[in-house]
Amino acid sequence: MSTTIRVDAETHARLVELSRATGDSLIDTVRDATEALRRQRFASRVAAELETLRQDESAWQDYLSDAAQTEVGDGLD
């Protein structure tokens, strides 16, 4: 299934430029851009939540303690 979205000419031109640079289709470029934006926003939310946690010294120390207790080694020594 597919649908049509409207974008301004400048955005379309940028998408076309990006797709040509990689040899990907326009839809693959839009899909990749959407996924990159989703990941960026997720990372921003995580960073903001960690910053909020750091503001509460007791909660931050609890977090660090929990993280240390659940740490999983990579097996490399």
C-alpha positions as CSV (number, residue, x, y, z in Angstrom):
1,M,0.0,0.0,0.0
2,S,1.2,3.5,-0.7
3,T,-0.1,7.0,-0.3
4,T,0.8,10.4,-1.6
5,I,2.2,13.2,0.6
6,R,2.6,16.8,-0.3
7,V,5.9,18.5,0.3
8,D,7.2,21.9,-0.8
9,A,9.5,22.1,-3.9
10,E,12.6,22.7,-1.8
11,T,12.0,19.6,0.3
12,H,11.3,17.5,-2.8
13,A,14.5,18.8,-4.4
14,R,16.5,17.9,-1.3
15,L,15.0,14.4,-1.2
16,V,15.8,13.9,-4.9
17,E,19.3,15.1,-4.3
18,L,19.8,12.7,-1.4
19,S,18.3,9.7,-3.3
20,R,20.5,10.4,-6.3
21,A,23.6,10.7,-4.2
22,T,23.1,7.2,-2.8
23,G,21.3,5.6,-5.7
24,D,18.3,4.8,-3.6
25,S,14.8,5.3,-4.7
26,L,12.9,8.3,-3.5
27,I,10.7,6.2,-1.2
28,D,13.7,4.5,0.3
29,T,15.2,7.9,1.0
30,V,12.0,9.1,2.7
31,R,11.8,5.9,4.7
32,D,15.5,6.3,5.8
33,A,14.9,9.9,6.7
34,T,11.8,9.0,8.7
35,E,13.7,6.4,10.6
36,A,16.6,8.7,11.3
37,L,14.2,11.4,12.6
38,R,12.5,8.8,14.8
39,R,15.8,7.7,16.3
40,Q,17.0,11.3,16.8
41,R,13.8,12.2,18.7
42,F,14.1,9.0,20.8
43,A,17.7,9.9,21.7
44,S,16.7,13.4,22.5
45,R,14.0,12.2,24.9
46,V,16.4,9.8,26.6
47,A,19.0,12.5,27.0
48,A,16.4,14.9,28.5
49,E,15.2,12.2,30.9
50,L,18.7,11.5,32.0
51,E,19.4,15.1,32.5
52,T,16.2,15.4,34.7
53,L,17.4,12.4,36.6
54,R,20.8,14.0,37.2
55,Q,19.1,17.0,38.8
56,D,18.0,14.7,41.6
57,E,21.2,13.6,43.3
58,S,19.6,10.7,45.2
59,A,17.8,9.4,42.1
60,W,20.9,9.7,40.0
61,Q,23.0,7.7,42.5
62,D,20.3,5.0,42.6
63,Y,20.4,4.9,38.8
64,L,24.1,4.6,38.7
65,S,24.0,1.8,41.3
66,D,21.3,-0.1,39.4
67,A,23.3,0.3,36.2
68,A,26.4,-1.1,37.9
69,Q,24.5,-4.1,39.3
70,T,23.0,-5.0,35.9
71,E,26.1,-4.4,33.8
72,V,26.9,-7.1,31.4
73,G,30.5,-7.5,30.3
74,D,31.4,-7.9,26.7
75,G,33.7,-10.8,27.4
76,L,36.8,-8.9,26.4
77,D,39.5,-8.6,29.1
